[in-house]
Amino acid sequence: YIRAVLCLGIAPLWPDRYLSLIPVDWMAKLILDISKKQHNISTFHINSDQKITYFDLAIWIKNMGYNISILSHEIFVEYVNKIAANKELAPLLDGVVQLLDSVNIKHRQLSTDLTDKIMKEQGLYYPKVGPEWFEKFIRYGVKLKYFPEKIVHTFSEYEKFDLTLTTK
């Protein structure tokens, strides 16, 4: 999803949808630390309680100098559908279509109570993930050439797709 936003230059206005950002190196270490001790459970659900909105994520991206356009859900969906029909741009939608498909679905929240209890007993805590961490994450992705240094495509570029936009 983040790569798609950075490459396409558009993000949805989703102030009521949340995501958890958990550094993968921290998660790998947590799994190893938890597995070192014997527990009565065999399945651990790891999900940080530090959630941010997709809107906040878009603002963090903008504050890093990426000139993204934040669109209403309806307009974002229309643009994603047009981008999906473009053979050059469609691969950039990785992670976006799945999110669109799940907008109106009530998700079952898995309980992390047992995992959180074990983490607390072992002195393990979720790391703070904020704009500073996120910027380091993006810069590292740029260094690896996974993320672009600047927006690859722009919102105005999509206007050539001749969309009939709704004003909801």
C-alpha positions as CSV (number, residue, x, y, z in Angstrom):
1,Y,0.0,0.0,0.0
2,I,2.7,2.5,1.0
3,R,4.7,1.8,-2.2
4,A,1.5,2.3,-4.3
5,V,0.8,5.7,-2.7
6,L,4.4,6.8,-3.2
7,C,4.5,5.7,-6.8
8,L,1.0,6.8,-7.8
9,G,0.8,10.0,-5.9
10,I,-2.7,9.4,-4.6
11,A,-4.1,8.3,-1.3
12,P,-7.6,7.8,0.0
13,L,-9.2,10.0,2.6
14,W,-9.8,7.3,5.2
15,P,-9.9,9.0,8.6
16,D,-11.8,6.1,10.2
17,R,-9.7,3.3,9.0
18,Y,-6.6,2.2,11.0
19,L,-3.4,0.3,10.4
20,S,-0.7,-1.0,12.7
21,L,2.9,-0.4,11.7
22,I,5.2,-3.0,13.3
23,P,8.9,-3.0,12.3
24,V,9.6,-6.4,10.9
25,D,13.0,-6.8,12.7
26,W,11.2,-6.1,16.0
27,M,8.5,-8.6,15.2
28,A,11.0,-11.3,14.3
29,K,12.9,-10.7,17.6
30,L,9.6,-10.8,19.5
31,I,8.7,-14.2,17.9
32,L,12.1,-15.6,18.9
33,D,11.9,-14.2,22.4
34,I,8.4,-15.5,23.0
35,S,9.2,-19.0,21.6
36,K,12.2,-19.4,24.0
37,K,9.8,-20.0,26.9
38,Q,7.2,-22.7,27.3
39,H,3.6,-21.5,27.1
40,N,0.2,-23.1,27.3
41,I,-0.8,-21.7,24.0
42,S,0.5,-22.4,20.6
43,T,-0.8,-19.4,18.6
44,F,0.2,-15.9,19.2
45,H,-1.6,-12.9,17.7
46,I,0.8,-9.9,17.4
47,N,-0.9,-6.6,16.6
48,S,0.4,-3.3,18.1
49,D,-2.0,-1.2,20.0
50,Q,-0.3,1.8,18.3
51,K,-2.7,2.3,15.4
52,I,-2.7,5.2,13.0
53,T,-5.3,6.2,10.4
54,Y,-4.6,5.9,6.7
55,F,-5.2,9.7,6.6
56,D,-2.4,10.3,9.2
57,L,-0.2,8.0,7.1
58,A,-0.9,10.2,4.0
59,I,-0.1,13.3,6.0
60,W,3.2,11.8,7.2
61,I,4.0,11.0,3.5
62,K,3.1,14.6,2.5
63,N,5.3,16.0,5.3
64,M,8.2,14.1,3.9
65,G,7.9,16.1,0.7
66,Y,6.0,13.7,-1.5
67,N,3.3,15.6,-3.3
68,I,0.4,13.2,-3.0
69,S,-3.2,14.0,-3.5
70,I,-5.6,12.8,-0.8
71,L,-8.9,11.9,-2.5
72,S,-12.4,11.1,-1.2
73,H,-13.1,7.3,-1.1
74,E,-15.4,7.5,-4.1
75,I,-12.9,9.4,-6.3
76,F,-10.0,7.2,-5.1
77,V,-11.9,4.1,-6.2
78,E,-12.7,5.6,-9.6
79,Y,-9.0,6.4,-10.2
80,V,-7.9,3.0,-8.9
81,N,-10.3,1.3,-11.3
82,K,-8.9,3.3,-14.2
83,I,-5.3,2.7,-13.1
84,A,-6.0,-1.0,-12.9
85,A,-7.0,-1.0,-16.6
86,N,-3.6,0.5,-17.6
87,K,-1.1,-2.2,-18.2
88,E,1.9,0.0,-17.2
89,L,0.4,1.3,-14.0
90,A,-1.7,-1.7,-12.8
91,P,1.2,-3.5,-11.1
92,L,1.7,-0.4,-8.8
93,L,-1.7,-1.1,-7.2
94,D,-0.3,-4.0,-5.1
95,G,-1.9,-3.9,-1.7
96,V,-4.5,-1.3,-2.7
97,V,-7.2,-3.4,-4.3
98,Q,-7.4,-5.7,-1.3
99,L,-8.0,-2.7,0.9
100,L,-10.8,-1.4,-1.3
101,D,-12.4,-4.8,-1.2
102,S,-12.5,-4.8,2.6
103,V,-13.8,-1.3,3.1
104,N,-17.4,-2.4,3.9
105,I,-16.5,-5.6,5.6
106,K,-16.7,-5.9,9.4
107,H,-13.3,-7.4,10.3
108,R,-13.1,-9.8,13.2
109,Q,-10.5,-8.5,15.5
110,L,-8.3,-11.3,16.8
111,S,-7.6,-11.1,20.5
112,T,-4.0,-10.3,21.5
113,D,-4.7,-10.5,25.2
114,L,-2.7,-13.7,25.8
115,T,0.2,-12.5,23.6
116,D,0.2,-9.1,25.4
117,K,0.2,-10.8,28.8
118,I,3.1,-13.0,27.9
119,M,5.0,-10.0,26.5
120,K,4.4,-8.1,29.7
121,E,5.6,-11.0,31.8
122,Q,8.8,-11.2,29.7
123,G,9.3,-7.4,29.8
124,L,8.6,-7.0,26.0
125,Y,6.7,-4.0,24.6
126,Y,5.7,-2.7,21.2
127,P,8.1,-0.1,19.8
128,K,6.9,3.5,19.4
129,V,6.1,4.0,15.7
130,G,5.7,7.7,14.7
131,P,6.6,10.1,11.9
132,E,10.3,9.9,12.7
133,W,10.4,6.1,12.6
134,F,8.3,6.2,9.4
135,E,10.6,8.6,7.7
136,K,13.6,6.4,8.5
137,F,11.6,3.4,7.1
138,I,10.8,5.2,3.9
139,R,14.4,6.5,3.4
140,Y,15.7,3.0,3.9
141,G,13.2,1.7,1.3
142,V,14.4,4.5,-1.1
143,K,18.0,3.4,-0.5
144,L,17.1,-0.2,-1.4
145,K,15.2,1.2,-4.5
146,Y,11.9,-0.3,-3.2
147,F,10.3,3.1,-2.7
148,P,10.8,6.0,-5.2
149,E,12.7,9.1,-4.2
150,K,9.8,11.2,-5.5
151,I,6.3,10.6,-6.9
152,V,6.5,8.6,-10.1
153,H,3.1,9.6,-11.4
154,T,0.9,12.6,-10.5
155,F,-2.8,13.0,-9.9
156,S,-3.1,15.4,-12.8
157,E,-1.6,12.7,-15.1
158,Y,-4.7,10.5,-14.4
159,E,-7.0,13.2,-15.8
160,K,-6.1,12.0,-19.2
161,F,-8.1,8.8,-18.3
162,D,-11.3,10.8,-19.0
163,L,-13.0,10.0,-15.7
164,T,-16.5,10.9,-14.9
165,L,-16.0,11.9,-11.3
166,T,-18.8,12.0,-8.8
167,T,-19.1,14.7,-6.2
168,K,-20.1,12.8,-3.1
